[in-house]
C-alpha cells in the first residue's frame, strides 16, 4: 500500500509516522530514501513512545504518512491539520467507508482531502504485522494538503 502511494504522490524528504506500530510503514518509507521520524502511543519496540495528541506542533517541512487507529482517524486528521503549516501533506491509509458519516462530512466540507487514492483491488491491512488471510475491506489513501480548498480528486490505483 505504501509503495502504491509513493508511485502516485510526492512528499517532503522528511516524514512523520505518528502511529508507527512495529514500523512497517516507516521501514518502507526509509527504503525509498525518506528521513522518517516515528512514534506511537504504545511501545511496540519501534519509534518514540508518545501520544500523537500531545504534539502541539511538528517541525516545518515534514509531511505525515500513517495508518491511524480507525476509531480515531477523524481526530488524527483534525490534529494533523492543526499542528502543521499550510502546504503540509497528510496521507492516511483508511477504510474507504471513511467517506461516510455525518460527523465526517463537516470535516470534508471544511478540510477536503486533495486526493483520495482508491485501491481497485483489495489490499491487506495487517494487524500488528500479521497479514494472514484475504481482506474483505476496501482501503484508500486519503491525502490532505493543509490549506487546500477545492474539490477532492478521486483516483484509482492498482
Order of alpha helices (4+ residues) and beta strands (2+ residues): alpha-beta-alpha-beta-beta-beta-alpha-beta-alpha-beta-beta-beta
